[in-house]
Amino acid sequence: MRRRRLGAEGPEVSVVGVGGNNFGMRVDLDGASAVVDAALDAGVTLFDTADVYGGRGGSESFLGEALEGRRDRVVLATKFGGDMGDGTEARGSRDYIRRAIDASLQRLRTDYVDLYQYHTPDHVTPFEETFGALDELVREGKARYVGHSNLEAAQVEEVDALARERGWARPVSAQNQYSLLRREAEEELLPVCERLGLGVLPYFPLASGLLTGKYRRGQPPPEGTRLAGREDAFTDEKWDRLEALESFGRERGVTLLQVAIGGLAAQPAVASVIAGATRPEQVRANAAAGDWEPTADDLAALKGLR
């Protein structure tokens, strides 16, 4: 699998990464291990999780066990700041971060993470405190790099300026929702990240499965899929856009999945596309989809399908 630098200063990562949001919820330990095995075989190096996934640390625990003995083969990323159900409001505070990193390291069975990300702003703690604390973790060797998730473009600029001014570890990544059905990130976030040298890590790149090619207008969602029983997820507008993307792919001899993943991976600021999976065959398909490299003309045509 192709690899590229995460931002201007981050580690080298695979173009497609694996998201662990299903581990501990829809996927048990054996299933998580099978997904991890398939990902490594496919050349995936980036594994992303969060302390809040799978309940209180369930995803991290599963991922740590699945990677036992293979830690040095991967770029391991996790996040803090999600609601763990403990009543804590200031989840960006220094004290909270120091407790959170130690708990995550224990669950992940490692003494450092490659990328430690602020999951979502708590709207209470100043960025100065949060990213000052993250700089401490880098200096102590508990995190190699830091990043953030769900920040708006103006906040990305604010945090970068603060880190530069204080001489702190600058964020190397921005993880935000981005798919060919939800493209707001293209308006401000991607240009800002490209200018500042941050690598974008799109999450929900397949729009909860809508962009996998499993669904057809006028037919019920297949049993066992994430959107089974969720007819409300399908609007005429979404069907029109999905079918336009499928037609785009057919004209070029590629699948909707290839368009969905390859189309994002080709954006200048995007470093790796984070795709969740519940089964090994999904991982293999996602990884293969990352091999499609659209031409400049393809990208121009995709832009017109917004």
Stockholm file with secondary structure:
# STOCKHOLM 1.0

chainA/1-306         MRRRRLGAEGPEVSVVGVGGNNFGMRVDLDGASAVVDAALDAGVTLFDTADVYGGRGGSESFLGEALEGRRDRVVLATKFGGDMGDGTEARGSRDYIRRAIDASLQRLRTDYVDLYQYHTPDHVTPFEETFGALDELVREGKARYVGHSNLEAAQVEEVDALARERGWARPVSAQNQYSLLRREAEEELLPVCERLGLGVLPYFPLASGLLTGKYRRGQPPPEGTRLAGREDAFTDEKWDRLEALESFGRERGVTLLQVAIGGLAAQPAVASVIAGATRPEQVRANAAAGDWEPTADDLAALKGLR
#=GR chainA/1-306 SS CCEEESTTTSCEEESEEEECTTBTTTBCHHHHHHHHHHHHHTTCCEEECCTTTTSSSHHHHHHHHHTTTCGGGSEEEEEECSCCSSCCCCTTSHHHHHHHHHHHHHHHTSSCEEEEEECSCCSSSCHHHHHHHHHHHHHHTSEEEEEEESCCHHHHHHHHHHHHHHTCCCCCEEEEECBTTBCGGGTTHHHHHHHHTCEEEEESTTGGGGGGTCCCTTSCCCTTSTTTTCGGGCCHHHHHHHHHHHHHHHHHTCCHHHHHHHHHHTSTTBCCEEEECSSHHHHHHHHHHTTCCCCHHHHHHHHTTC
#=GC SS_cons         CCEEESTTTSCEEESEEEECTTBTTTBCHHHHHHHHHHHHHTTCCEEECCTTTTSSSHHHHHHHHHTTTCGGGSEEEEEECSCCSSCCCCTTSHHHHHHHHHHHHHHHTSSCEEEEEECSCCSSSCHHHHHHHHHHHHHHTSEEEEEEESCCHHHHHHHHHHHHHHTCCCCCEEEEECBTTBCGGGTTHHHHHHHHTCEEEEESTTGGGGGGTCCCTTSCCCTTSTTTTCGGGCCHHHHHHHHHHHHHHHHHTCCHHHHHHHHHHTSTTBCCEEEECSSHHHHHHHHHHTTCCCCHHHHHHHHTTC
//
